[in-house]
Amino acid sequence: MLNTSDSSERLFFSLKFSASQQKQLLPYQQLLSQQFPTAKPVAVDNLHLTLFFLGQVTTAQKLHLLTAAQSLTMPPFQLTLDTLAAFTKPKILYLAPFAVPAELRGLQQQLAKICKAQGFNEIHDCYRPHVTLLRHVSVNENFNRQIAPLPLVISEFALYQSVNIEGSVRYLPLHTFSG
């Protein structure tokens, strides 16, 4: 029998990058690390592109979210990461697509509808897909560079749990969904 008590986990939906795709992001991160040596690089196995941040989720809510997310269809699509930019408030540098694929926007909107139906709200004004590469970086708000494109074929998304393991935050996929 499933336990649906009030215990909760810190969860989010994200695109699921393969280990080789995460490694393809490393040269970008390493280049930025040289330019910003005091910044903190995101662990390679934590590199992801968030679709919807949930925060604390009860077991009952998680079960509803998993059931609803299984009904989504996601055909594989190409995501081209070609822009380096920054968010100055959380002090991060990230890699993003200049043009957001319709498939990505559609998937994110479907997930947002599911999450909002369970009482979760978006914490940002608008969805801006990005992969955080470095944290604790102070740069001008207008920091924006076009770079050599990195095309990735995306075929999965996942529900992730954020956990603290021996003083480090780790993102663990709890359930993966594919088209």
BAMARZA-300491 format. One record per residue: residue in three letters; x, y, z of N, C-alpha, C in turn. Coordinates in steps of 0.05 Angstrom, whole numbers, plus 5000, padded with zeros to 4 digits. Layout:
N
ALAXYZXYZXYZ...
END
This chain:
179
MET501749765000500050005000501850255000LEU501050454984502650694982502150875006ASN504250995016504051185038503451465027THR501151575034500351845025500252035048SER502051995067502152175090503152455082ASP503552625101504252895096507252935091SER508852725088511652765082511852895054SER513953055051514153195025517053175015GLU517253224989519853224975519953484958ARG522453574953522853814936523153714907LEU521153774890521053664863520853874841PHE521653784817521253954793521153774769PHE519853864748519853734722522053854705SER523453694690525653794674525953614649LEU527253734628528053564606530153374617LYS530253134605532152934614534352924594PHE536753024602539053004585540452734590SER541552614570543152374574545852454586ALA547352264596549952324607551752434585SER551552334560553252444539552452734532GLN549852794533548953074528549953254550GLN549853164575550953324597553953384593LYS555453184583558253214578558753414556GLN556953424536557253624514557053904524LEU555753944547555554214559558054304573LEU559854114580562154174596564054384583PRO564654364557566554574546565454854550TYR562954894548561755164553562155244582GLN561655054599562055114628564955164635GLN566755014623569655044629570655314619LEU569755394595570555654584569555874603LEU567155864612566156064630567556054657SER568255824666569655794692572355934691GLN573655924667576256064664575856374665GLN573656464654573056754653572056854681PHE570756674696569656744722570656544743PRO573156554751574356354768573156334796THR571756534805570656514832567856394832ALA566756344808564156224805564155934812LYS561755834819561455544826560155394803PRO561655214790560455054768558254864779VAL556154824763554154624770555254354763ALA554854164781555853884776554753784750VAL556353644735555553554708552953384708ASP552653214728550253054729547853204739ASN548153464747545953634754545053814732LEU546453814709545753994687543053904675HIS541254094674538454034665537154284655LEU534754264643533154484635530454454648THR529854614668527354594683524954664665LEU522854504669520254554655518354684675PHE518254594700516554704720517654634748PHE518254844764519254804791516854784809LEU516754564825514454514843515054594872GLY517454554881518054594910517154354926GLN516154404950515354184967512854054957VAL512853784954510653634943510053394962THR507553364969506753134986506652884968THR506652654981506452404967503952394950ALA501652474961499152474946499352654921GLN500452894924500753074902502552954880LYS504752824889506652704871505252484854LEU503552324867502152114853500252224831HIS498852444838497152574819498752694795LEU500952814801502752934781503852714762LEU504752494774505852274758503652164739THR501252114749499152014733498452204710ALA498152454716497452654696499752684675ALA502252684684504452714665504752474646GLN503852244655504052004637502252034613SER500152204615498352234592499452424571LEU501652564576502852744557504352594535THR504152704511505752594489507952794483MET510352694479512652864472514252734450PRO513752824425515452724404518252834407PRO520252674399522952784401523253044385PHE524853224394525253474380528153574384GLN528953754367531653864370531654124385LEU533354144405533754384421536554484415THR536754724405539354844398540055054419LEU542054994435543055184455545255354442ASP544755614440546555784425546956064437THR546056104462546256364475547256334504LEU549356484511550156504539549056754550ALA547756734573546556974586546656934616ALA545457134630545657134659542957224671PHE542457124695540357234713541957364735THR541557624739543157774759542257724787LYS539657684792538657644819539657384831PRO539257154818540456914830543456884823LYS544557074808547457064801548256814787ILE546956754765547756514750548356584721LEU550056424708550556434680549356184668TYR548056214645546655984634546955974604LEU546255744593546155684564543255654557ALA542455784535539555774528539255764497PRO536855694489536255714460535456004453PHE536556104431535656364421532756344412ALA532156134398529356074389528355834404VAL526155864419525055644434523355474416PRO524055214414522455034396519555014406ALA517755004387514854984393514354734410GLU515754524406515354274421516054324451LEU518154464456518954524483516854704496ARG516054914483514055094494511454944499GLY510654774481508154624484508354434508LEU510554294511510954104533510854264560GLN512254484561512254644585509454744592GLN507954834572505254934578503454714587GLN503654474576502054244585502754174614LEU505354164620506154104648505254324667ALA505354574659504554794676501554764682LYS499954684663497054654667496554424687ILE498054204685497753984703498554074732CYS500854214734501854304760499954504773LYS498954684757497154884768494454764777ALA493654544764491154404772491554274799GLN494054214807494654104833495354324854GLY494954574846495354794865498154914865PHE499854844846502554954844502455204826ASN503955404833504155644817506955684807GLU507155814784509855884774510956104791ILE513556094795514856304812516056524795HIS516056484769517256684751515156804733ASP515657044724513657184707513157044681CYS515256944668514856804643516956584641TYR516256384626518156154623520456224605ARG522856204616525356254601527156004603PRO526955824583528555574585531555634585HIS532955494603535755534606537055304621VAL539655274617541255074631543355234647THR543055224674544955374691547655234690LEU549755384683552455274682554155364706LEU553855614715555455724737553655874757ARG554255854782552856004803554756194816HIS553656394830555256594845556956764826VAL555656864805557057024785555757304784SER557357504787556357774785557157884758VAL555157934741555558044714553458254709ASN553858404689551958604680549358464671GLU547158584677544558464669544258424639ASN545758574623545658554594547558344583PHE548858194600550757984591549257794572ASN550157774548548857604528550757564505ARG551357314499553257244477552157014460GLN552257054434551556834416554056664415ILE553756404415555956214414555456004393ALA557455834389557155614370554855444379PRO552955384361550555234369551154954379LEU549754864399549954594409547154464404PRO546754314383544154184378543953924394LEU541753894409541153654424538453544416VAL538353284412535753154407534553074434ILE532253184440530953134466528652934461SER528652724477526552524474525252444501GLU526152574523525052504549524852744567PHE523052734586523052914609522652754634ALA523052874657522952714681522052884705LEU521052754725520452874751522952824768TYR524153044777526653024793526053094822GLN527752984839527853054867530453194873SER530353414887532753554896533353464924VAL535653344928536453244954539253344962ASN539753354988542353434998543753175006ILE545953114992547552874998550352965006GLU551052925031553752995041554453285035GLY552553465039553053745036552853855008SER552153674989551853764960549053704951VAL547953894936545353854924545553674900ARG543853474898543753294876540953284865TYR540753254839538153234826537852944816LEU535852804828535552524822532852484806PRO533052364783530552314768528952094782LEU526352154789524651964802523051804781HIS522251934760520751794739521251944712THR521851784692522451894665520051834647PHE519452034630517252014611518452054583SER517451894564518451924536516051924517GLY516652014493514552034473513751764463
END
